[in-house]
Amino acid sequence: ERWLLKRSATRVLAISSAVRSHLIASGIPETRITLLPNGINLEKFREEPGRGAFRKEHGLWPYCFLVVMVGQLVPWKRHDLFLRMATSLVTSVPDVRFVIAGDDAYGDHPACLQSLQSMARQSGIGERVIFPGHLADIRPLLRDADCMVHPADREPFGRAIVEAMAMGKPVVAVNAGGPADIIRHDKDGFLVPVGDVEAMAQAVTSLRQDPALAARIGVAARQRALAFDVRQTARSLADLYDSLLGSVTTGPG
């Protein structure tokens, strides 16, 4: 941010409204900021046949209700809230199982995985939670998931959310940061107050108890994901470059 202010960049791209607000608060003039969400290659995340491979690989009952979280193992992703929600959820959804996918990609939090595993055991849900680590291809997990929960309250965008929605999966996320731009509450997903573990659990329970609701949200989620097609992002970025280049005054020759 200091570099951007010093260099006086002509435009600064913000991937969400939350990032835009943060940049403005940091002193970057609003007129220099363009909102341009991340783009997703939706061709990779279509709903396809083949459900069951992830469950089979990890010994999961084919008909259990599978709730997943995808993200780096860093504290600000709030895996602790996911596990607290999971602990609350087992009462209302007895057949529920959980997956926390991701690792500490940059080695900044080497104790995070062990801490989360310990928290799961101490909460009495250790046997219900799978930690598969980094998945080079997230699609088998998303294909087998019944819903995704994303509890991070400082998420700049939320690429995994769009990927899950593109595969027709309902997502429960915090009403803050990037997810608040992506999800339209009760239409193509659910937004809950920051840190509200019970609201997360209630939203997941409603999806389990009402298959018609889950199906409706899933269809709407797939449609909503189209707004983040990388081809549209590329066109918007090209248009921005064209407008900037067109405004440059050049000298003779």
N, C-alpha and C positions, 0 to 999 in steps of 0.2 A: 504493500500500500504506500509506503514512503517513497519507493522507487517510482510508482505511478504518478504520485504527486510531483516529485522532482522532475520527472521527464515530461510531464504534461501530455500524456497520451491523448490522441485525438478521440479515441473511443475506448471504453472499458466494457467488456462483456460480462454480464452477470447471469448465472445459470438459474437463478430463482429470485423471487421477490425478496426473500430474506437476505440473500447475498447483496442484492441491490440496496436494500436499506442499510446494511452493514457498511457498504462502500460510501454511501452518502454520509453516514455518521462519522466515517473516518476522514472526511474532508474532501472527497472527490466530488466535483460539481455534478449535480443530477443530469445536466444537459450532456455530459460526456459519457453517460452510462446507457448501454443498450441491453435490454433483457432478451436473452437468447438461451432457452433451456437446452440441456444436453440432448443429443439425438441418439436413438437406438436403432440398430439394424433389426427391424421387426421381422424380416424374412427368416432370421434365425430362431425366432421365438413364437412360431405358430403352434397351435395345439395340434399334436400329431399322435397317431397310434403308438403303442409301445409302453403304455402305463404299466408300472409294476417292477421295472428293472431295479430302481433304487431300493425299493422296499425288500425285494428278494435278496439283494446284495447285503443288506444290513439286518436281515432276519426280522423284518417288520411284518405283522399280520396284514394281509392284503386289504382288509376292510377297517383297519383302525383309522381314527381321525388324525391326520398328520398336520401339525402346525409347525411352520419353519421360520427361522430367522437367518438372513444372509448378510454378512458384513465382517469387516476386519475385526480382530479381537483387540479392540482398543476401548478404554473406559467410556469415552463419549458416545459410543454406540448404544450404551445402556443395556447390555446383556443381563445385568442384574435385575432390571425391571422385567425382562422377558421371563427369567426364571421365577420371579415372584408371581407373575401372572400364571405361569405354568403350575405352580404349587396350588394356587387358588382354583385353577381350572379343573383339576382332577376330580373334584367332588361332583361338579355338574356334568362333566364329560368323562365318564370312567374309561372309555376306550381310547383316550387321547394319547398320542406320542409326540415327541418334539425333536427337532433337528436344529442345531446351531452350526451353520456352515461358515467357514472362514478361518483365517489364521492371523498371526502377528506378522504381516508381510514385511515390515521394516525393522523388526526386532526391537521395537521400543518398549514393549510390555511383555517380557518373557514369562512373567508369573501369571498372566491373565488367564490362560487356559486352565492351569491347575486350580486357580482360585474359583473359576466358574464350575469346574467339575466338583470341587469340594462343596460349593454352595448347593449344587444339585443333590449331592449325597446327603448333606445335612438337612435338606428340606424334605427328604424322603422320596424324591423323584429321580434319583440317580439312574435307575434301571429304565426309566422312560425317556431319557434324553440321550441323543446321539451327537457326538462331536466328530464329524467326518474330516475336519480340517479344510484346507483349500481344495475346491473342486474346479479342475481345469474346464469342465463343461458343467454348467449349473442346470442345464435343461432336464436331465433325468430326475433331479430332485424336484424342480418346479412342476414337472409333469405328474409326479406322484403326490405332490402336496395338496391338501384341501384348502389351506389358506396360509397367508404370510402375516406375521406381526412384525412391525418395525417401530421399536420404542424410542429411537434416538430423537432427542429434542433439539439437536444442533446440526441436523443433516442439511448440508448445502443443497443437495438435489435429491438423490435417491434412485440411482439407476436400477438397482435390484427390484425396486417397487414397480417400475415400468415394465421390466422384463417379466415379472410374475403376472401383471395385469395383461400383458400381451398374450400370455398363455391361458388367459381366462380364469385366473385365480383371484378370489377376493383378498384384499389387503386391509389390515387394520393398522393404522399409523397415528402418530402424534400430530395434533393440529398445530404444527409449527414448522419452520424451515421449508425445505423443498417439498416435502409431502403435502403441505397445505396448498401448494400450487397444482400438484398432480391429481390428487383425489378430490372428488366432489362428494361430500358426505351423504351417505344413505342413497347415493345414486350409482356410483361405480366403485365404492369402497366405504370405509368407515374412518372417521377422524375422531380421536379422543383427546381429552385434556392432557397436558403435559404431566407425566408422572402418575397418571391415574390407572393403577394396576387393575382395579376392579372393573373399570370401564372397558379396558382391553379384554378382560376375561368375559364380560357380559357380551361383548360384540362377537367374540369367537363362539360362545355358547349359542347365540342366536343363529349363527351359520350352521352349527351342528344340528340344532333342533328343527330348523326350517330349511330343508333341502331346496325348496322352491325359491327362497330368498337367496341362498347361496348361488343357485343357477342364474337368477336374474342379475345379481351383482357381478358374477363372472362374465356374462355376456356383455354387460355395460362396460366392464373393465377392459375387455378386449377392444371394444370400440374406442374407448378413451385413450388407449395406448397409441392409436393412430396419430394423435396430435404430436407425438414425440418421434415420428419417423425421421430417421437420420437424413433422408433425402430432402425433407422439408427444411431441416436445420441447415443443410448445405445450401439450399436455394436462398434462404434468409441471409446466410453469411455472405454469399456471393453478391446479393443485392446490396448489403451494407458496404462491402468493398467497392462496388461500382459507384455508390453514392459518394463515398469518401474520395475516390480517385477523380470523380467528375467535378468535385469541388476544389481540387487543387489547381492553382493558377501556375502555368508553366511559362517560362520565358521563351524567346525565339530559339528555334532549333531544338 
